[in-house]
Amino acid sequence: MTTLKRINGFWISFVLALVFFIVVQLLISGGMLNTFYINTLFFMAINIILAVSLHLIIGITGQFSIGHAGFLAVGAYASAIMTMKLQMPFALSLLVGGIVAAAAGLLIGIPSLRLKGDYLAIATLGFGEIVRIILLNVDYVGGASGMTVTHLTSWPWVFACLLITIIVIANFTNSTHGRACISIREDEIAADSMGINTTYYKVAAFVIGSFFAGIAGGLYAHNFYIIQPTNFGFLKSFDILIFVVLGGLGSMSGAVIAAILLTIVSTFLQDYPETRMIIYSLVLILVMIYRPKGLLGTRELTSFFRLGKAVEGGKQGENKQTVA
Amino acid sequence: MELIQQLVNGISLGSIYALIALGYTMVYGIVRLINFAHGDVFMVGAFVGFYAITSLNLGFFPALLLAMVVCALLGVIIERIAYKPLRNATRIAALITAIGVSLFIEYGTIYVRGAQPEAYPSTLLPDKSIEVFGVTISSQSLLILCTSIVLMILLQLIVHKTKIGKAMRAVSYDSEAARLMGINVDNTISATFAIGSALAGAAGVIFGIYYIKIEPLMGIIPGLKAFVAAVLGGIGIIPGAMVGGLALGVIEALVSGLGYSLWRDGVAFIVLILILIFRPSGLFGKNVREKV
């Protein structure tokens, strides 16, 4: 019964998403949206992919990573090399961007797992900086002056990537593996003693998260005509982190909403970058002091539609799952 | 000789890192918080020193003292407003607040005075070079080194010989027990922030004298590197921060000396990741077993 309902819910959302896609596509091809709005829309979608992929690492698995821009950079440069230097098709280069970023995630994930909390945060921050410095010093990708990239990102690509990211991460979260990740977030020692392979799941979360960050990187690179190492400093990482924290650590819909809102805010404040950063930082401090769970906490937006039922951390009673 | 020259440069740079790292390590030792805003306190110190020298026509030592006092106040204000309400919150919440405070100070400074860099007057200190066995040591770097060493000795005296130092050690060992023994934990934490921030302020002025150019975002990279230095020496351990800072400075200078100066910033982070992988408790730290 519940399974059927869940599947129905999935298809309803899927159809709604398709309708949204077609409407926007018609608006774009009909010339109703100008370039400014289209760019904001693309930027929003890329930010959502980044927010959701970081949400998997921080919100679900509880691994505090603040070097997400590093994965974004790896994906952006890898896909740009594929299209610009090797003349590969866009789809393939997006995929390669994701895979290379996932490999970077594996590389940083395995050693980082000996670290916890603050130390992991600093190690990932260090990783992000190392990526930036390497890109700055490699002449093949243009060094500090960056790399010119042709504009290939279009609405169908952006939307398809966004949809796939959300579906994969939502389903992952609701699967046995996702439950294992949540248990690591809640209490790593307890999860370990219940027989969950914590190392495996932490690496898996890192790899999946960085894969989608790499895909976002590919879209980002082919949307902006030029990519430079300075675009991927740790301020970018903090931007992504703010989406996740503000939306609620552990809530995917929260991350999506925060990404949408903050993209709009930062588009409006584009001409006043200092004001934007001051507002960002004040919001961050105030949210942490007065509502440390973020806007939605660990709840999802859909949970507000079925009040009265247990929604946190899965359904209770029926449908209990064991963890491999 | 080239090698020894680089060593001398590295020690000057390292003493700046060490001064900043001391603040990181003291704060971490007492409240288990990576105070990301510490690098920005360093930046504020550099600017206070700059304005004290150019506008108030103060000499080096009065400017240094003024910067230390202002930074100490700033550190206490940050602690009281932003970190105190989060004493019992999760570590992640505190860390994110620290990032927020850091961004706020950086962009607040830009908002108030603009992003343009300033140059420290170069005539402040007598600039003579001393030749020792073919190695040139400028009198400036000698003075910088002496100032840093005096400040570190002073810190050791405060921590080990005074009442507040004893309270700081007690709180960092076990804050609950310290509270039961009648120690005012909140004041002790504020004092720790004040002392750490004063050292960062001093480092800011010294940095300005040594590198001339200062700007509102200058605190980020030295701040991160000082944190690396603190981790290298074992976070929470005061002698560790000094040794870690000096070691990091020397490593960077050697890398620059070998002709890889563009990779200098990367090396610090590689050192960080290596130390975290192979010896997470740092050079001076003890391994603590995890208890459930």
Interface residues (C-beta under 8 A of the other chain):
Chain A: I58 F64 I66 P111 S112 R114 L115 G117 D118 Y119 A121 I122 A123 L125 G126 F127 E129 I130 I133 I134 L136 N137 I189 F238 L241 V245 L249 E274 T275 M277 I278 Y280 S281 L282 V283 L284 I285 M288 I289 P292
Chain B: R32 I34 A82 P85 L86 A89 T90 R91 I92 A93 A94 L95 I96 T97 I99 G100 V101 S102 L103 F104 E106 Y107 G108 I110 Y111 A115 L224 F227 V228 V231 L262 W263 D265 G266 F269 I270 L272 I273 L276 I277 P280 E290 V292
